[in-house]
Amino acid sequence: MAETRVKAAPVRAGFAQACDARRRRKVRCDRSEHCKNCVHAGLPCVYSDRKDAARSRMSIVRGGVIAMCKTAKDQQRHASVTSIRTNSTSTSTQALLSMFPKTYFLDLINDYYTYVFPTVPVIGREEFRQAIRNMACSNHDTALVFCLAAQTIYLSRAFSSRPPVTKDDVRTLFEMTLRAREPLLSVQQITSASVLVSLLVSTGMIDTFKDQAMGTYYNREAIAGLQALRVDDSEHQSSLEPQVAAQRERLYWIVFIHDRYHSLQNDQLSNLPPLAFCTPQGLGDVPPDTDTWLDQEVRLFRVVDDDFLRFHKDKGDPRLTREWIVEKQLQLGSDAEAWIQTVQQFSELQQMDLIVTNYWLRTVLWRIALFRFPLMSNQGDAHQRILTLEYPMHLSRPLRHLLTTRSRAAVEFHGEGMLQKLFDITCTVADVLLNVLAHTWDVGTRSAQLENFVFLHAFLLGMSSLPEAKRRVLHEKMGEVQTVFPEMG
């Protein structure tokens, strides 16, 4: 019987066995230096000595080899990107640091703790000092230091014995802050410090750059950072160290205050709800009077709830009632002059902020009422006084007393926000003079109220940082008042 021979398939020249990836997946390999399957999958083609017997197919997860190899490839790519970013940012940081020695920032720490920390109690004295030490190796700390320095020299300019600074110096530091910030690639990079940088850049955009839109932009960036930190999640907050949780909640409330102010200024609804819980005060290095001041400030802006913003945006909303107006006035204090006595324990700077803000919110509330309802004259009940035509005039007398018994520097300290509030109040007083006082009050009362307006008008014009557009409006208001009341001439 003839022997039948089976002709063996020719073996392609190359490696004696399949590559590692094909062997593990039990699929054909062409055994070339870079097999076409690996090239197609974008994987490294590796041939190594076979050590163990083949494993069971049950231990092979489909796609596992590709996933494993791709993970290694991604890690290598990430390491390269990180190395490039670290080198480039390090070079950038060194260039920025060459403009200011560390001693410059160390000399600012006392002024920072005196003028910035009491109204933004987030980064303590030692944290600021440590950030200065880390500037050479951390863009995160460099941005924080530049930002705190900018805010410090801006707020302390009227009080400090250091050589005078210009707005260009402050602008330069804020610009350096933005240049030093590294891109956020992970939520783990977001911290209280990075959120604070966004917030202070927001105030810098308004006070120094006079750019309300960019101020709102960076304020919303701060809000996004707080949401990423999950500060509104009580369970998450309770898992943190008490000092860290308290620091984040103080920062949350400060951003909340700024957000409510921006919302009123821009006729928008709020982007940040109030916290539903509160960590006990007195944690960390925050003095008790600072905690108490922040609590008072929060109480004021919690009055500006969603209904307040909605009615301010749409004053014709049929849901708006007189009872709601009166209730809001009670939340601000039924008697404006008596309310001042409740904040006497605070510093001059803190008092100025609280009192002017309180009177400004009363003025905004009165304007909402004026648009919606026919108001009365000479209402005897203090609870109903906000529903009278003369209500802004009742505020002008104690406000004048406040401004004559406090330093002008205490107003300049608070920047554009304070000037805007005083400007709104003064213009409202002028409108009442023109449309109400000329027809209702006796000559003696009229003279006293005119004097209050003249004082507020002159006080604002005496502020060197008052924008030119606001000066023109004030001059126009004064011209109209002088036309209606010729005795002023």
C-alpha positions in Angstrom: 0.0 0.0 0.0 1.4 3.3 -1.0 2.2 5.7 1.9 0.2 8.9 1.9 2.2 11.9 3.0 0.6 15.2 4.1 2.5 18.2 3.0 3.1 20.5 6.0 2.2 24.2 5.6 5.2 26.3 5.1 6.2 28.3 8.2 7.0 32.0 7.6 10.5 33.0 8.5 10.6 35.0 11.7 10.0 34.2 15.4 9.5 30.6 16.5 6.4 31.4 18.5 3.5 33.9 18.6 4.0 37.3 20.2 2.9 37.7 23.8 -0.4 39.4 23.1 -1.5 36.9 20.4 -0.4 33.9 22.5 -2.4 35.1 25.5 -5.5 35.6 23.4 -5.0 32.3 21.5 -5.2 33.9 18.1 -3.0 33.5 15.0 0.2 35.6 14.8 2.2 36.1 11.6 5.4 36.1 13.8 6.9 39.0 12.1 8.8 41.7 14.0 5.7 43.8 14.3 2.8 41.5 13.6 -0.1 43.1 11.8 -2.7 42.4 14.5 -0.7 44.3 17.1 -0.1 47.1 14.6 -3.8 47.3 13.9 -4.7 47.4 17.6 -2.1 50.0 18.4 -0.2 47.7 20.8 3.5 47.0 21.4 4.4 43.7 19.7 6.6 41.8 22.2 8.1 38.3 22.0 9.3 36.7 25.2 10.4 33.3 26.3 7.5 31.0 27.2 7.7 30.0 30.8 4.6 28.2 31.9 2.1 26.0 30.3 -0.8 27.7 28.6 -3.4 29.0 31.0 -7.0 28.0 30.7 -9.1 30.0 28.3 -11.4 30.7 31.2 -8.9 32.9 32.8 -8.7 35.1 29.8 -11.1 38.1 29.8 -11.9 39.2 26.3 -10.3 42.6 25.7 -8.1 42.3 28.7 -4.8 42.2 26.9 -5.7 45.2 24.8 -6.9 47.1 27.9 -3.8 46.2 29.8 -1.4 47.2 27.1 -3.3 50.4 26.4 -3.2 51.3 30.1 0.5 50.9 30.1 0.7 53.1 27.0 -1.5 55.7 28.6 0.5 55.8 31.7 3.7 56.3 29.7 2.0 59.2 27.8 0.7 60.8 31.0 4.1 60.6 32.5 5.5 62.4 29.5 2.8 65.1 29.6 3.3 65.6 33.3 7.1 65.9 32.8 6.6 68.5 30.1 4.0 70.4 32.1 6.2 70.4 35.2 9.2 71.6 33.3 7.3 74.4 31.5 5.4 75.6 34.6 8.6 75.5 36.7 10.3 77.8 34.1 7.2 80.1 34.1 7.1 80.2 37.9 10.8 81.1 38.1 10.3 83.9 35.6 7.5 85.3 37.7 9.3 84.9 41.0 12.3 86.9 39.6 10.1 90.0 39.7 9.4 89.8 43.5 11.7 88.4 46.2 10.2 86.2 48.9 10.9 88.9 51.5 8.4 91.2 49.6 5.6 88.7 50.4 6.8 87.9 53.9 6.6 91.7 54.7 2.9 91.6 53.7 1.8 89.0 56.2 1.0 91.3 59.1 -1.0 93.7 56.8 -2.8 90.6 55.3 -3.9 89.4 58.7 -5.0 92.9 59.7 -6.9 94.0 56.6 -7.8 90.9 54.4 -8.3 88.0 56.8 -11.0 89.7 59.0 -13.3 89.9 55.9 -12.1 86.8 54.1 -11.2 84.4 56.9 -10.0 81.4 54.9 -6.2 81.3 54.7 -4.5 81.9 58.1 -1.3 83.6 58.8 0.8 80.4 58.9 -0.8 79.0 55.7 0.2 82.2 53.9 3.7 81.9 55.2 4.0 78.2 54.2 2.7 79.1 50.7 5.5 81.7 50.4 8.0 79.0 51.3 6.6 76.7 48.6 6.6 79.1 45.7 9.7 77.8 44.0 8.2 74.3 43.7 4.4 74.9 43.5 2.4 76.9 41.0 -0.6 76.3 43.2 1.1 78.2 46.1 2.6 80.8 43.8 -0.8 81.8 42.4 -2.2 81.9 46.0 0.6 84.2 47.2 0.3 86.5 44.2 -3.4 86.8 44.8 -3.2 87.4 48.5 -0.5 90.0 48.0 -2.6 91.8 45.4 -5.6 91.9 47.7 -3.5 93.0 50.7 -1.8 95.9 49.0 -5.1 97.0 47.5 -7.1 96.9 50.8 -4.2 98.3 53.0 -3.3 101.2 50.6 -5.1 103.8 52.8 -3.6 102.6 56.1 -0.1 101.1 55.4 3.2 102.9 56.1 4.8 101.1 53.1 5.7 103.1 50.0 2.6 104.0 48.1 1.4 101.5 45.4 -0.5 102.2 42.2 -3.3 100.3 40.6 -0.7 99.1 38.1 1.1 97.2 40.9 -2.2 95.5 41.9 -3.1 94.7 38.3 0.4 93.2 37.8 0.0 90.9 40.7 -3.5 89.8 39.6 -2.2 89.1 36.1 0.7 87.1 37.6 -1.9 85.1 39.6 -3.7 84.1 36.4 -0.4 83.3 34.7 0.9 81.1 37.6 -2.3 79.1 37.9 -1.8 75.6 36.5 -4.6 73.9 34.5 -6.9 71.7 36.6 -6.8 68.1 35.3 -8.3 66.4 38.3 -10.8 67.3 41.0 -8.1 66.4 43.5 -6.3 69.6 42.5 -9.3 71.8 43.6 -8.8 73.1 47.2 -10.0 75.8 49.4 -7.0 77.8 48.3 -7.7 77.4 44.6 -11.4 78.5 45.1 -10.2 81.5 47.1 -8.0 82.5 44.3 -11.0 82.5 41.9 -13.0 84.6 44.4 -10.3 87.2 44.9 -9.6 87.4 41.2 -13.3 88.1 40.9 -13.1 91.1 43.3 -9.9 92.2 41.6 -11.6 92.3 38.2 -14.3 94.5 39.6 -12.2 96.8 41.9 -9.0 97.1 39.9 -9.9 96.2 36.3 -13.4 97.7 36.5 -14.8 94.7 34.6 -18.1 93.6 36.1 -18.6 90.8 33.5 -15.2 89.2 34.3 -15.8 89.6 38.0 -19.0 87.6 37.6 -17.2 85.0 35.5 -14.5 84.3 38.2 -17.2 84.3 40.9 -19.0 81.5 39.1 -15.7 79.7 38.7 -15.4 79.9 42.5 -18.9 78.5 42.8 -18.0 75.6 40.5 -15.0 74.8 42.7 -17.2 74.7 45.8 -19.6 72.3 44.1 -16.6 70.1 43.1 -15.5 70.1 46.8 -19.1 69.0 47.8 -19.2 71.6 50.6 -23.0 71.4 50.5 -22.9 67.7 51.3 -23.1 67.4 55.1 -22.1 63.7 55.1 -19.0 64.5 53.0 -18.2 67.5 55.2 -18.4 65.4 58.4 -15.8 63.0 56.9 -13.2 65.8 56.9 -11.0 67.1 59.6 -13.1 69.6 61.6 -10.7 72.5 60.8 -10.8 71.7 57.1 -14.6 71.4 57.1 -15.0 74.8 58.9 -12.6 76.5 56.5 -14.5 75.2 53.5 -17.8 76.3 55.0 -16.5 79.8 55.8 -15.4 80.0 52.2 -18.8 78.8 51.0 -20.6 81.6 52.9 -18.2 84.2 51.6 -18.8 83.1 48.0 -22.5 83.0 48.8 -22.5 86.6 49.8 -20.6 87.6 46.6 -23.0 85.6 44.5 -26.1 87.3 46.0 -24.6 90.7 45.4 -23.7 89.9 41.8 -27.2 88.5 41.3 -28.8 91.7 42.5 -26.5 93.8 40.4 -27.1 91.8 37.2 -30.8 91.1 37.7 -30.2 87.4 37.8 -31.2 84.4 39.9 -28.7 82.9 42.4 -26.2 80.2 41.5 -25.4 79.1 45.0 -28.0 78.1 47.6 -27.4 78.6 51.3 -26.0 75.7 53.3 -28.6 73.7 55.2 -26.1 73.0 58.1 -23.4 74.8 60.0 -20.2 73.6 61.6 -19.6 75.0 65.1 -17.6 78.3 65.2 -14.2 78.8 66.8 -12.3 76.2 64.8 -8.8 77.0 63.5 -7.1 80.4 64.0 -10.2 82.5 63.3 -10.8 85.1 66.1 -14.4 84.9 67.6 -15.2 88.5 66.5 -14.4 87.5 62.9 -16.7 84.5 63.1 -19.4 86.7 64.6 -19.0 89.3 61.9 -19.3 86.7 59.1 -22.4 85.4 60.8 -24.0 88.9 60.7 -23.0 89.3 57.0 -24.5 85.9 56.1 -27.8 86.9 58.0 -28.0 90.0 55.8 -27.6 88.2 52.5 -29.9 85.3 53.5 -32.6 87.9 53.3 -31.9 88.0 49.6 -33.5 84.7 49.0 -34.9 83.3 45.7 -38.1 85.3 46.0 -36.2 88.5 46.7 -34.2 88.0 43.5 -37.2 86.9 41.5 -39.2 90.0 42.5 -36.2 92.3 41.9 -35.9 90.9 38.4 -39.7 91.0 37.8 -41.2 93.7 40.0 -44.6 93.1 38.4 -44.8 89.5 39.6 -48.4 89.1 41.0 -47.1 86.9 43.9 -45.4 90.0 45.4 -47.4 91.3 48.4 -47.2 94.1 50.9 -46.9 91.5 53.6 -43.8 90.1 52.0 -42.2 93.5 51.8 -42.9 94.1 55.5 -41.6 90.7 56.5 -38.3 91.4 54.6 -38.0 94.7 56.4 -38.4 92.9 59.7 -35.6 90.5 58.8 -33.4 93.5 58.1 -34.5 95.2 61.4 -37.7 97.0 61.9 -35.9 100.3 62.9 -32.9 101.2 60.8 -31.4 103.5 63.4 -31.8 101.0 66.2 -30.3 98.2 64.1 -27.0 100.1 64.1 -26.6 99.5 67.8 -26.5 95.8 67.2 -23.2 96.0 65.4 -21.3 98.4 67.7 -18.9 95.6 68.9 -17.3 95.2 65.5 -14.3 97.1 64.1 -14.8 100.3 62.1 -14.2 98.5 58.8 -16.7 95.7 59.7 -19.3 98.2 60.9 -19.0 100.2 57.7 -19.6 97.1 55.7 -22.6 95.8 57.7 -24.4 99.1 58.1 -24.1 100.3 54.5 -25.1 96.9 53.2 -28.1 96.8 55.5 -29.2 100.3 54.3 -28.6 99.4 50.7 -30.7 96.2 50.9 -33.5 98.3 52.5 -33.2 100.7 49.6 -33.4 97.9 47.0 -36.5 96.5 48.9 -38.2 99.9 48.9 -37.7 100.2 45.1 -39.4 96.8 44.6 -42.3 98.1 46.7 -42.4 101.4 44.9 -42.7 99.7 41.5 -45.5 97.3 42.6 -47.7 99.3 45.0 -49.1 102.8 45.6 -47.1 104.0 48.6 -48.3 106.2 51.4 -47.0 109.3 53.3 -46.2 109.7 56.9 -47.0 106.2 58.1 -46.7 106.2 61.9 -46.2 102.4 62.4 -42.4 101.6 62.2 -43.2 98.2 60.8 -45.0 99.8 57.9 -42.5 102.5 57.3 -41.0 100.9 54.2 -44.3 101.3 52.5 -44.1 105.1 52.7 -42.8 107.4 50.0 -40.3 109.1 52.3 -38.6 105.9 53.5 -35.2 106.6 51.8 -35.1 110.0 53.5 -35.4 108.2 56.9 -32.2 106.3 55.9 -30.2 109.3 54.7 -29.9 111.0 58.2 -28.4 108.0 60.1 -26.3 107.2 57.0 -24.9 110.8 57.0 -24.1 110.4 60.7 -22.3 107.2 60.0 -20.1 108.7 57.3 -19.3 111.7 59.4 -18.2 109.7 62.4 -16.1 107.1 60.5 -12.9 107.7 58.5 -13.2 108.0 54.7 -10.5 105.3 54.5 -13.0 102.9 56.0 -15.2 103.4 52.9 -12.3 103.4 50.4 -11.1 100.1 52.0 -14.2 98.2 50.7 -13.7 99.2 47.1 -16.1 99.3 44.2 -18.9 97.3 46.0 -19.1 99.9 48.8 -19.2 102.8 46.3 -21.9 101.1 44.3 -24.1 100.7 47.3 -23.6 104.4 48.4 -24.2 105.5 44.8 -27.5 103.5 44.6 -28.7 105.0 48.0 -27.8 108.6 47.0 -29.5 108.4 43.6 -32.6 107.0 45.3 -32.6 109.9 47.7 -32.3 112.3 44.8 -35.3 110.7 43.1 -37.4 111.0 46.3 -36.4 114.7 46.5 -37.5 115.3 43.0 -40.7 113.4 42.9 -42.0 113.5 46.5 -40.4 116.1 48.8 -41.1 119.0 46.5 -44.8 118.4 46.9 -45.4 117.1 50.4 -43.0 118.3 53.1 -42.8 121.6 54.9 -39.9 124.1 54.3 -38.0 123.1 57.5 -38.1 119.4 56.9 -37.3 120.0 53.2 -34.2 122.0 54.1 -32.9 119.2 56.4 -33.4 116.5 53.8 -31.7 118.6 51.1 -28.7 119.0 53.4 -28.5 115.2 53.8 -28.5 114.7 50.0 -25.9 117.4 49.5 -23.7 115.7 52.0 -24.0 112.3 50.4 -23.4 113.8 46.9 -20.3 115.6 48.0 -19.0 112.6 49.9 -19.2 110.3 46.9 -17.6 112.9 44.6 -14.7 113.1 47.1 -13.9 109.5 46.5 -11.0 109.4 44.1 -11.8 105.9 42.9 -15.4 106.8 41.9 -15.8 105.9 38.2 -16.3 108.9 35.8 -19.7 107.5 34.6 -21.0 107.7 38.2 -19.7 111.2 38.6 -21.6 112.3 35.5 -24.8 110.8 36.9 -24.4 112.5 40.3 -23.8 115.9 38.6 -27.0 115.4 36.5 -28.9 114.5 39.7 -27.6 117.6 41.5 -28.6 119.8 38.5 -32.1 118.5 38.5 -32.5 119.0 42.3 -31.2 122.5 42.1 -33.7 123.2 39.3 -36.6 122.0 41.5 -35.3 123.7 44.7 -33.9 127.0 43.6 -33.3 128.0 47.3 -30.2 125.6 47.2 -28.4 128.1 45.0 
